[in-house]
């Protein structure tokens, strides 16, 4: 049995005991309109439906409370996934006319900016990926010859909060590229 089935089985056993007592003893006994089995089936349906509705309401309230607590709890960034950016090189065959590499490509999908990039996990193995740019995105130019990408996720500053709250789920991406890769004064001629 799964853990959720234990309390549900307990509720059903309790219902059976309560129903038998209700049906056989006391001034509240049914008036005889329905048979024992009809009363039992109608009552069981009522208990199951009522328990289900109560579980949904209480579960929804618990989720909403844990979600709200998770948004207000102090969090910190924890390093997650890390990858090496692949440099896409371009050459048109004319000596000296085009050279260099592209670590990040950007574009728009609707009004949302998107970074396209390739990571490598071995020689001649490149994986395309994309990242929807938001306030948790940083592009860092450094004195380096390669590029890398680091993903950070939020975790609670106090680990015990994970028992009562849902983390806010924010993700941050840091792209580190060689100095000079970005054009700072771009203009069309």
C-alpha positions as CSV (number, residue, x, y, z in Angstrom):
1,X,0.0,0.0,0.0
2,X,1.1,3.5,-0.7
3,X,1.3,5.9,2.3
4,X,-1.8,7.8,1.2
5,X,-3.8,4.6,1.3
6,X,-3.3,4.0,5.0
7,X,-5.4,7.0,6.2
8,X,-8.0,6.3,3.5
9,X,-8.3,2.7,4.6
10,X,-8.6,3.8,8.2
11,X,-11.5,6.2,7.3
12,X,-13.3,3.4,5.5
13,X,-13.0,1.0,8.4
14,X,-14.2,3.7,10.8
15,X,-17.1,4.4,8.5
16,X,-18.1,0.7,8.5
17,X,-18.0,0.5,12.3
18,X,-20.0,3.8,12.7
19,X,-22.5,2.6,10.1
20,X,-23.1,-0.7,11.8
21,X,-23.7,1.0,15.1
22,X,-25.9,3.6,13.5
23,X,-28.0,1.1,11.7
24,X,-28.5,-1.3,14.6
25,X,-28.7,0.6,17.8
26,X,-30.3,3.8,19.2
27,X,-33.3,6.0,18.5
28,X,-31.7,7.3,15.3
29,X,-32.1,4.0,13.4
30,X,-33.4,4.3,9.9
31,X,-37.2,4.1,9.5
32,X,-37.1,1.1,7.2
33,X,-37.5,2.9,3.9
34,X,-34.3,1.5,2.5
35,X,-32.8,-1.9,3.1
36,X,-29.6,-2.4,5.1
37,X,-27.5,-2.6,1.9
38,X,-29.1,0.4,0.3
39,X,-28.4,2.4,3.4
40,X,-24.9,1.1,3.5
41,X,-24.2,1.9,-0.2
42,X,-25.7,5.4,0.0
43,X,-23.8,6.1,3.2
44,X,-20.6,4.8,1.8
45,X,-20.9,6.9,-1.2
46,X,-21.6,9.9,1.0
47,X,-18.6,9.2,3.2
48,X,-16.2,8.7,0.2
49,X,-17.5,11.8,-1.6
50,X,-17.3,13.9,1.6
51,X,-13.8,12.6,2.4
52,X,-12.7,13.3,-1.1
53,X,-14.0,16.8,-1.1
54,X,-12.5,17.4,2.4
55,X,-9.2,16.1,1.2
56,X,-9.2,18.3,-1.9
57,X,-10.1,21.4,0.2
58,X,-7.5,20.7,2.9
59,X,-4.9,19.7,0.4
60,X,-5.4,22.9,-1.6
61,X,-5.2,25.0,1.6
62,X,-2.0,23.1,2.6
63,X,-0.5,23.7,-0.8
64,X,-1.4,27.4,-0.9
65,X,0.1,27.9,2.6
66,X,3.3,26.0,1.7
67,X,3.6,28.0,-1.5
68,X,3.1,31.3,0.3
69,X,5.6,30.4,3.0
70,X,8.1,29.4,0.3
71,X,7.8,32.8,-1.4
72,X,8.5,34.7,1.8
73,X,11.2,32.4,3.3
74,X,14.9,33.6,2.9
75,X,16.6,31.7,0.1
76,X,20.1,31.5,-1.3
77,X,21.6,30.5,-4.6
78,X,23.1,27.0,-4.9
79,X,25.2,25.9,-7.9
80,X,23.5,23.5,-10.1
81,X,24.3,22.4,-13.7
82,X,27.6,23.5,-15.3
83,X,28.6,23.3,-19.0
84,X,31.3,24.4,-21.3
85,X,30.1,26.7,-24.1
86,X,31.1,25.6,-27.6
87,X,32.5,28.4,-29.8
88,X,30.9,28.3,-33.2
89,X,33.5,29.6,-35.7
90,X,32.7,31.1,-39.1
91,X,34.8,31.4,-42.2
92,X,33.9,32.3,-45.7
93,X,37.1,31.0,-47.3
94,X,38.5,34.5,-47.9
95,X,41.7,35.0,-45.8
96,X,41.1,37.5,-43.0
97,X,37.6,38.6,-43.9
98,X,35.7,36.7,-41.2
99,X,37.2,35.2,-38.1
100,X,36.4,34.6,-34.4
101,X,33.7,32.7,-32.6
102,X,30.2,32.9,-31.4
103,X,29.4,31.7,-27.8
104,X,25.9,33.1,-27.5
105,X,23.3,33.9,-30.1
106,X,20.3,36.0,-29.2
107,X,17.0,36.5,-30.8
108,X,13.3,37.2,-29.9
109,X,10.3,34.9,-29.7
110,X,7.5,37.4,-29.6
111,X,8.7,40.0,-27.2
112,X,10.8,37.6,-25.1
113,X,14.5,37.6,-25.6
114,X,16.1,34.2,-26.0
115,X,19.8,33.1,-25.8
116,X,20.8,30.2,-28.1
117,X,24.0,28.3,-27.2
118,X,25.8,25.0,-27.7
119,X,27.5,23.1,-24.9
120,X,30.1,20.4,-25.3
121,X,30.6,17.3,-23.3
122,X,33.4,15.7,-25.3
123,X,35.2,16.0,-28.6
124,X,32.8,16.5,-31.5
125,X,29.7,16.3,-29.2
126,X,27.6,19.5,-29.1
127,X,24.2,19.9,-27.6
128,X,22.0,22.9,-28.6
129,X,20.1,24.7,-25.9
130,X,18.2,27.9,-25.3
131,X,17.5,30.1,-22.3
132,X,14.7,32.6,-22.0
133,X,16.4,35.7,-20.7
134,X,15.0,37.3,-17.5
135,X,16.2,39.3,-14.6
136,X,18.2,36.3,-13.3
137,X,20.5,36.1,-16.4
138,X,24.1,37.5,-16.3
139,X,26.6,37.6,-19.1
140,X,30.1,38.1,-17.8
141,X,33.1,39.0,-19.9
142,X,36.4,37.7,-18.4
143,X,40.0,37.3,-19.5
144,X,39.6,33.8,-20.8
145,X,39.7,31.9,-24.1
146,X,36.7,29.6,-23.6
147,X,33.2,30.1,-22.4
148,X,31.1,28.3,-19.8
149,X,27.6,28.4,-18.5
150,X,26.6,27.9,-14.8
151,X,23.0,27.4,-13.6
152,X,22.1,28.3,-10.0
153,X,18.9,27.3,-8.2
154,X,17.4,28.6,-5.0
155,X,17.3,26.6,-1.8
156,X,16.1,27.6,1.6
157,X,18.6,29.4,3.8
158,X,17.4,27.2,6.7
159,X,17.0,23.6,5.4
160,X,14.2,22.7,7.9
161,X,11.9,25.0,5.9
162,X,11.8,22.4,3.1
163,X,9.5,20.4,5.4
164,X,6.8,23.1,5.5
165,X,7.3,25.2,2.4
166,X,7.6,24.9,-1.4
167,X,10.8,26.5,-2.8
168,X,10.3,29.5,-5.1
169,X,11.8,27.7,-8.0
170,X,13.9,30.5,-9.4
171,X,16.8,29.7,-11.7
172,X,19.7,31.9,-12.5
173,X,22.1,31.5,-15.5
174,X,25.6,33.0,-15.6
175,X,27.3,33.0,-19.0
176,X,31.0,33.6,-18.9
177,X,32.6,34.5,-22.2
178,X,36.0,35.9,-23.4
179,X,36.6,39.6,-23.1
180,X,35.8,41.4,-26.3
181,X,33.1,39.0,-27.4
182,X,30.4,41.6,-26.9
183,X,29.9,44.6,-29.1
184,X,29.3,47.6,-26.9
185,X,28.9,50.3,-29.6
186,X,26.9,48.6,-32.3
187,X,25.4,50.7,-35.1
188,X,24.1,50.1,-38.6
189,X,25.8,51.9,-41.5
